[in-house]
C-alpha cells in the first residue's frame, strides 16, 4: 500500500502541483428519525459529474465532541491534494452533524435525551445522499471514519451495519471500556485540581466529557437536573453498573459478542501522548482483534489527541480508498505473523526475556511503555529480524514493579502485550 504523509501534501502545495479544489456544500434534510431538519456537509471532488455512469465512492466523516458538521475544515485541502495527485480516487465525503442534545455531543447513538442520531445517519442521510448525489450504491464503495467521539461512532456503526460499509478508519477513539478508569481519573484530576471528594459534577470544562458520553450511552430523564447517569460516584469511583451499559457501545464489546465480521476492513490509530489517556484503550481494542484473529491495522505515533490529525487523516483516507478499490495487500495479515510469544521477567535483575517465532523475516522495533502508553525505553529500533525462532533478553535495572506494555512494531504494524513486574 502506498504511504502519504503531510510533508508530501505540503510539497504538492508549495509547487502548485496538481492541486485541485472540490466543492463543499452545506445543507440540511428533514430527518424522520430526529423529527427535525438536520445539517450536513458534502464534499464533491473537482469536475464532479452528476451524470457519470460509473458514480463516485463515498466516505462518511464523523466529527468529535464539541464540534459539528463544519469542523475539521483542513480535511478539505487534504482531500483535494490526495485526489488531484492520483493517490485517492475521486470521492464524495459526507460530514453529518452529530452535536445534538444539551451537552455538545451525541456519541452517534439513539438516545432518549439526544434523539435518534444513529437512525438519522443510517436511515435518513445515507439514502438521501445516494438518491441526490452520484454515489456508487454498493457497500463495496462506502466507508466511514471519524475522530474521538466520531472514531467511536465510525467503528461502532461499521461493525453494526456491515451491509452498508466495507471499512472504517478511527482516530483517537474509545474502542474499549477497559482501562477507562485511567480516563476518569484524568478528567477528575483536571476538573477538580484543588478539591477533595465528595465532588459535585456539573456540565462544563473537563466534566463535559462525562456528560457528553452519558447523554448518549446512559441517559436517564428521571435523574434531574442533568438527565444522565454518570459513570463515577461523588468520590470519583467508577460505577460498575453504568460501565456495563457503556461497554455495549464499544467496538471491543461488539467484536467480542460477534467476532465474525466478514471482510470489514479496520484502520485505527492513537497518539502515545493522548492527553485523555486513550492510548491504552486503543491497545485494548487491538488485543481483542488479535484474540479473535481479525485483520486490522493499528498505528501509534508521537503526539496527542488532536495535534497530529493533519498528518494522520491522509493515512486513513488512503487506507479506505484502497479498500474500496480492492488494493489491500498483505499489510492486513493478522497477528503480525507471530506464531507464539512469551514474556517473563527475572525478579532478581528485572530482565525482560522475549520468545517468539516469525514466519518470515521483517523489520522490528520494540518499546517499553507505561500503562498509560508513554514510552519509557526503546529496546530495539528498526532492526531486521530473520525468519524462525528467537529469544531476546533485555536488562532493565532500576525498573519499578508494576504493569507495562511491551510494544512491537513489525513492518509498520503494532502488536502489544501487557507485562507485569513484581
Number of C-alpha atoms within 10 A of each C-alpha: 11 9 10 18 13 17 10 14 22 13 11 17 14 10 9 10 13 15 20 17 17 22 14 14 12 13 12 15 14 14 20 13 17 18 11 11 11 18 19 18 20 22 22 25 23 15 11 18 14 12 9 10 10 10 19 23 23 31 25 21 28 30 29 28 21 16 16 21 21 14 15 17 9 11 16 17 16 20 30 24 24 23 22 21 16 10 18 20 19 23 24 25 24 23 23 26 25 31 22 21 17 15 21 21 28 32 32 29 22 18 20 15 21 24 20 21 27 20 18 25 21 15 14 18 21 19 12 14 16 13 11 9 17 21 21 17 18 12 17 19 24 28 28 28 29 26 28 23 27 28 28 28 32 31 28 24 23 25 25 15 12 16 13 20 25 24 28 30 30 30 28 30 27 31 28 27 21 16 17 19 16 16 17 20 17 15 22 19 15 12 17 15 9 7 10 10 10 10 14 9 19 13 14 12 10 16 17 20 21 22 27 27 23 26 31 27 27 22 21 18 14 10 10 9 8 20 18 22 22 23 25 19 15 12 12 19 12 17 13 11 9 16 18 12 13 19 17 16 23 20 27 27 19 19 19 13 10 11 17 12 15 11 11 20 24 24 22 27 25 33 26 22 19 21 16 19 29 28 27 27 25 30 26 22 23 25 19 19 21 17 12 15 14 22 22 22 22 22 21 21 14 12 15 19 21 17 11 15 21 16 16 21 24 23 21 24 24 21 25 29 24 18 22 23 14 11 12 15 10 7 14 17 14 17 20 23 14 15 12 11 13 11 16 15 19 13 11 8 12 19 17 18 15 16 14 15 16 18 13 11 14 17 14 18 19 20 19 21 22 18 19 22 25 20 18 13 13 12 16 15 13 13 12 14 15 14 12 13 12 13 11 10 14 13 14 16 10 8 12 10 11 11 15 21 23 23 22 21 22 21 15 15 19 22 21 21 16 16 19 13 16 11
